[in-house]
């Protein structure tokens, strides 16, 4: 009996060590007063996850086991309905017509949560991005490793979004705040053409609006200095509509 207990304990310790070496746990939590449909997109060149989208009721959470060399993004779809037989969302739809996004990205505007795990120097790189606009408040909290910075965009930017950037649902409510690139499609706003390098692409007044609302989040393409964070070996809690929002 003692030998069996020793073997079981050894197996448990080995399993924990293997999980620590080979995977990261993302816990996705919905603190919004409504259902959110998280979407997941894996970057090209990295094996895609089997789970690419799911439904998350208000107050619910779900843990996802992700390989430690994974990179990609999470976002929350809002106002989704399958009344027509195809899932359609009012903001950040991935246009798959299903709960699973099937490796399709968010249709902007969308608040993005971006990760590169086990990158340069074995660091995890993470950020919140409003470069593609905003649709939901969100936060990232590293877990299990001391000293790693939480990141948050807790403000409902939609409530004070300039009218020219509005994305409206069928009932007229503002469910997204577009980026200037999406709204006006110019090289200067989109950081392309002659504006395609960091020295020539400057934050517009619209980008500064996003930055003032969420100082830790990306507001335009070259907003790296104040918006990229690193940690080593953590798990991560991603919360939509964190309490401070």
ABEGO torsion letter per residue (X at the ends): XAAAAAAAAAAAAAAAAAAAAABBBBBBBBABABBBBBBBBBBBGBBBBABAEBBBBBGBBBBBBBBAABBEBBBBBBGBBAAAGBBBBABGBAGAGBABAGGBBBBOBBBBBBBBBGBBGGBBBBBBBAAAEBABBBBBBBBGBBGBBBBBBABBAAAABBAAABBBBAAGBBABBBBAAAAAGBAAAAGBEAAABAAABBBBAAAAAAAAABAABBABAAAAAAABBBBBGBBBBBBBGBAAX
